[in-house]
Amino acid sequence: MPYPHVLLSAAVSLDGYLDDTGPDRLLLSSPADFDRVDEVRASVDAILIGAGTIRADNPRLLVNDPGRRAARVAAGKPEYPLKVTVTATGDLDPDANFWHTGGEKVLYTTDTGAERAAALGVAADIVALGADLDWRRLLEHLHDVRGVRRLMVEGGGTVHTQLLQQGLADEVQLVLAPLFVGDPKAPRLFGPGGYQAGRLRLLESRRIEDVVLMRYEPTAPGEGAPASAADRHWLRLACELAAECPPSRSAFSVGAVVVAADGTELARGHSREAGDPVVHAEEAALAKIDPADPRLPTATVYTSLEPCTHRSSRPHPCAELILRAGVRRVVTAWREPDTFVAAADGTGMLRDRGVAVVVLGEYKDLAKAPNAHLV
């Protein structure tokens, strides 16, 4: 299901702390960076913090600049982004600033937490997610029911950790402050546990007065059926590659990317690449990789159109080529219509052979765009 773009935002000390253990909040950002954060807040549809951050910092979580609020209203948006919090227990202070400033609020919690929050009279829409907190259901609800397309997450460390570990963060905006905390009892940004493999991609680094802003995006594919934020990045790239195909009246325009488990791009290709009138996207990409490459069995193939199971131009369809390469995971945007082959089912064939196939239908229109003359 579609999720919002999830942006994690935090400031830390040089030794990785979010705060110290003093009674007042430790200010890590510079004045100019606080203004940048205000600008980011004004650009999103919703801002999320955990209940622990409400208890510890009692934030208002507002867009402070009146010009930015006016620009939101002029664009047909609410003056303030939707404010979102999450708690398993429903242990909340109904008098906290969070509930009584800004615009609309929504609380995501468990069935038990919803009963407690309702009894406390928390001033928010309360959404129960079941017996346990489920981040995927939460993001799905924000996207489908609340219309959130960009979500800014401002903490705390537990929330950031869970979203990264589950592969649900599209971007990390991290500010590094020139000071040390050194107190092992102070809260850190990221906790222990299993994170996705590989290195994140650096999108930007920028000095802002005496702090440094670094923007990263994850690159490692997901595992099995659940899609990760990086899966969406790579599939979008595959769909964009389809637009580079020379147009044809007798074949689809398709793009493909092969990515190792650590997020390293192994190869990319598109239909009719390099003047070959019959080469397919997956075929073009896989041909650039050594068949003995040990990364292939744990790699993911991203393709704008599901791999073919029948073709007249060459003996081996793309689904077979993927199986021969040993790849065990495919992410695609669009199931093949009956335009050229009736009842084509590359997805079903691959799944029957033990390959995990993820279909992200929210990219179907992007995949279809260079094929509008065919369908």
C-alpha positions, 0 to 999 in steps of 0.5 A: 500500500502507498505510504507517505514520504517519511523524513526523519529529523534530529539534532545530536551532539558529537557523541550521538546524544539527543539531550542531556539529563538536566531539567531543561531541554539541551538546545543543539541546533543553531538559530539559523537551523531552527529556522530551517526546521520551521521551513521544513515543517511548513513544507510537510503535511504532518509532523509526528513525535512519540509520546515520550517526547511529549512527556519529556519536552512538552513541545508545541510543534508549530510552524512559527513563521507567519509568512510560511503559515500564510503561504500554506493557507494560500496554497489551500493547505491548513495553516498548520500541518497535522500533528501526530503522536504514537503511544502503546499505553495511552499514558498521556498528559491531556494538558500538554502543549501538543494538544492545545496549539496548532491545528488538527491532531491524531493519536495512534495507539493500541486498543488498550491505549485508545481506551485509556486516552479516551478516558483521559479526554485527550483532544485528538482523533484516536486511532486504534491499530490493534493489540500492538503498534503497527508502523505500516498500518499507521503510515497506510492510514495517514496516507489513505485516510488523512491524505498525508504525502510528506511526513516529518518525524521529529523523535524521539530516538525510539521512534527514529530507531523503529522506522529505520529498522523496519525500512520505512524511512525515506530520508534522514536529516541529521544536524551535528552540534559541536558539543559533547554530552558524555552522560550514559544516562542521556538519550541517544538518537539510535538504539541497538538492533538490526538495521538494514545493510549497507551504506546510506547515500549522502544527498547533501551536507551543509554548514549552518552557523556552527552546526552541520546538516547532513541528508541521507537516504537508505539504499538497501532493498527490503527483504521478502514481501514487505517493501522498504523505502529504498524499494520505492526509490529503486522502482521509481528509477526503473520506471524513469529508465523506461522513458529512455526506451526508443518507442515501439508499436510492437513492444513495451518500454521497460526499465530495470535495475539490479541492486545488491542487498547492501544497496549497491547498484549492480546494473541497469538497463532498458528495452531496445538499449544500445540499438538492439531492437529486441532486447528487454530491460531485465535482459539488458541489465543482467547481461552486464553482471558476471553470472558468478557474482556472489551478490546475485542470489541476494539481489533484487531486480526492479522492473517497471513491468513484470518480467515476461514469460513468453517472447518470440524474439529470443528463446529465454523470457526475462522471468527465466533469465532471472531464475537462471541468475539466481535472483530471489526477489523482484519488485515491479510496478505493473502487471503485463496487460494482454496487449501482446501476450494473453494471460501473461503472468510473470509474477505468478511464475516467479512466485511458484518458483520461490521468488519473492515478488512485490508489486507496488501499484502506486507506480503503475501510472509512471510505468505506463506513461511511456507506453500510453500509445499501446494501452 
